[in-house]
Amino acid sequence: MASRFFYRAIVLSRAAVRLALTSGRRGVPSAPRSILIAHNLLLGDTLMLTPLLAKLRAHHPEARIVLAVTPAFLPLYATRPYGVEAMAFSPRKPATARAIVQQGDFDLAFVPGDNRYSWLAAAAGSRHIVAFAGDRPGWKSWPVDNQVPYPGEPAAWGDMVTILAAGAEPAPYRTSDWPMPPCKPFKKPGGRYAVLHVGASTPLKQWLPERWLALAASLAARGIEPVWSAGPDEAGIVAACDPTGRFRSTAGELDLAQVWHLLADAAALIAPDTGIAHLGRLTLTPTVTLFGPGSAVICGAGRFWRDAPYRAVTVEAWECRDQRVLFKREIDWVRRCGRSTAECAAPRCMHAIGPDAVHAALAELGVLRVGK
């Protein structure tokens, strides 16, 4: 709580001064020399900002572009994709906010997601701030100069964020745009393998353990070594899937840069709708993503990753995937579910995904031979 207080003190006091000094002088810069992207998104949502990075670099080749990222994500950005400078930011770590504020005097700032971070952009001296319209309560958007409506037609989040910036949409993703980050050595599987990432941000996105084990056994029978993957606090999920420890596990052993390298050489990645599934797009690993409560449209590959080998597996029109809210905005076409475990005892939407659908998706990607 104390860290949040100090964060607010740093940001709000500086933002108030900057806003007062720039009142009435906040037009759109024609040739911004410095651009800030201010947010506090989870891993998957952060990686889906990549199309915005690509667009900004294409239209402002000489500009300094600074991206705020959760400290744990920094290793992924070590090679400066699109020439972007990543800076650690967490509201729980006031020193990270102070470091961004001290950069000072950005010509242009973008605030995807929660508009409360427009205050961070203002504190950093941003002369023109762009964010999506409709956030609530209204005070979050007071520093925003240009509020952009969400698109009226279904779209992937990665494509949506690009409309914050003017100009033509970016070229499709290529691995050369994001050089592989360095990592500490670790032991990789020797032969052909598939990564089965079983963790997720909520238990409501987790697939049944017995189905994961059946999938792993099926892959092993086809000569593809299954490798379990999960986060630092998710080793128990792997243990539930593979109680006898039949297959190799990397749960909690690898940082994100090491996971990148693990995925880069994998024959396939199978994961629920979580951050690691989006990381598979950056490595262009054949990826099958299981969607239960989440939206396969919003979290899909979209136009930017249209060349990525990717399949979404979901049960369409699930009855309780009926909420229309995205980042606290009501959007007519959105169909997703953000309920908590207190509201939903078991993820029936995930349980409804059968192994045959996953096998079919792997076959479509060429990972498995049809009928084998």
RARAGI-V407435 format. One record per backbone hydrogen bond with DSSP energy under -1.0 kcal/mol. NH is the residue of the N-H (numbers start at 1). CO is the residue of the C=O. E is the energy in kcal/mol with one decimal. If there is no record, write none. Layout:
# RARAGI-V407435
NH_CO_E + NH_CO_E
This chain:
# RARAGI-V407435
5_1_-2.0 + 6_2_-2.3 + 7_3_-2.2 + 8_4_-2.5 + 9_5_-2.4 + 10_6_-2.4 + 11_7_-2.7 + 12_8_-2.9 + 13_9_-1.3 + 14_10_-1.4 + 15_11_-2.9 + 16_12_-2.4 + 17_13_-1.5 + 18_14_-2.5 + 19_15_-3.0 + 20_16_-1.9 + 21_17_-2.1 + 22_18_-1.8 + 25_22_-2.5 + 35_64_-3.1 + 36_108_-2.3 + 37_66_-2.3 + 38_110_-2.4 + 46_42_-2.5 + 47_43_-2.7 + 48_44_-1.7 + 49_46_-1.7 + 50_47_-1.7 + 52_49_-1.0 + 53_49_-1.8 + 54_50_-2.6 + 55_51_-2.2 + 56_52_-2.7 + 57_53_-2.4 + 58_54_-2.1 + 59_55_-2.0 + 60_56_-2.0 + 63_60_-1.4 + 64_33_-2.9 + 66_35_-3.2 + 67_85_-2.5 + 68_37_-2.4 + 69_87_-2.5 + 73_70_-2.5 + 74_71_-1.3 + 76_73_-1.5 + 77_74_-1.7 + 78_75_-1.2 + 80_77_-1.9 + 82_177_-1.2 + 83_80_-2.2 + 84_81_-2.0 + 85_65_-3.0 + 87_67_-2.7 + 89_69_-2.6 + 93_90_-2.2 + 96_93_-2.0 + 98_94_-2.6 + 99_95_-2.0 + 100_96_-1.7 + 101_97_-2.7 + 102_98_-2.4 + 103_100_-1.0 + 107_34_-1.3 + 108_34_-1.6 + 109_128_-2.4 + 110_36_-2.6 + 111_130_-2.5 + 117_114_-1.4 + 118_115_-2.2 + 119_116_-1.4 + 121_117_-1.8 + 122_118_-2.4 + 123_119_-2.4 + 124_120_-1.7 + 125_122_-1.8 + 126_121_-2.1 + 127_106_-2.2 + 130_109_-2.6 + 131_146_-2.2 + 133_148_-2.4 + 140_137_-1.5 + 141_138_-1.6 + 142_139_-1.3 + 144_141_-1.6 + 145_129_-1.9 + 146_129_-2.0 + 148_131_-2.9 + 157_298_-3.5 + 160_156_-2.5 + 161_157_-2.3 + 163_160_-1.6 + 164_161_-1.3 + 165_162_-1.3 + 173_304_-2.4 + 177_174_-1.9 + 178_175_-1.2 + 194_225_-2.7 + 195_268_-2.7 + 196_227_-2.9 + 197_270_-2.2 + 198_229_-2.4 + 205_202_-2.1 + 206_203_-1.5 + 212_208_-1.8 + 213_209_-2.4 + 214_210_-2.0 + 215_211_-2.4 + 216_212_-2.7 + 217_213_-2.6 + 218_214_-2.1 + 219_215_-2.5 + 220_216_-2.4 + 221_217_-2.1 + 223_220_-1.7 + 224_219_-2.5 + 225_192_-2.7 + 227_194_-2.6 + 228_248_-2.8 + 229_196_-2.3 + 234_231_-1.9 + 238_234_-1.2 + 239_235_-2.3 + 240_236_-1.8 + 241_237_-1.6 + 242_238_-2.6 + 245_242_-2.0 + 250_228_-2.2 + 252_230_-2.0 + 253_250_-2.4 + 259_255_-2.3 + 260_256_-2.3 + 261_257_-1.7 + 262_258_-2.4 + 263_259_-2.8 + 264_260_-2.3 + 266_263_-1.4 + 267_193_-3.3 + 269_286_-2.4 + 270_195_-2.6 + 271_288_-2.2 + 273_290_-1.4 + 274_272_-1.8 + 278_274_-1.0 + 279_275_-1.7 + 280_276_-1.6 + 283_279_-1.3 + 285_280_-2.1 + 287_309_-2.5 + 288_269_-2.8 + 289_311_-2.4 + 290_271_-2.4 + 291_313_-2.8 + 299_295_-2.2 + 300_297_-1.2 + 305_301_-1.6 + 306_303_-1.4 + 308_305_-1.7 + 310_308_-1.1 + 311_287_-2.3 + 313_289_-3.0 + 321_318_-1.7 + 322_320_-1.5 + 323_336_-2.8 + 326_329_-2.2 + 329_326_-1.6 + 331_324_-2.9 + 334_331_-1.1 + 336_323_-2.1 + 337_293_-1.9 + 344_340_-1.7 + 348_346_-1.9 + 351_347_-2.3 + 352_348_-1.7 + 353_350_-1.5 + 358_354_-1.1 + 359_355_-2.6 + 360_356_-2.5 + 361_357_-1.9 + 362_358_-2.3 + 363_359_-2.2 + 364_360_-2.3 + 365_361_-1.5 + 366_363_-1.3 + 367_362_-2.3 + 368_362_-1.1 + 372_369_-2.3
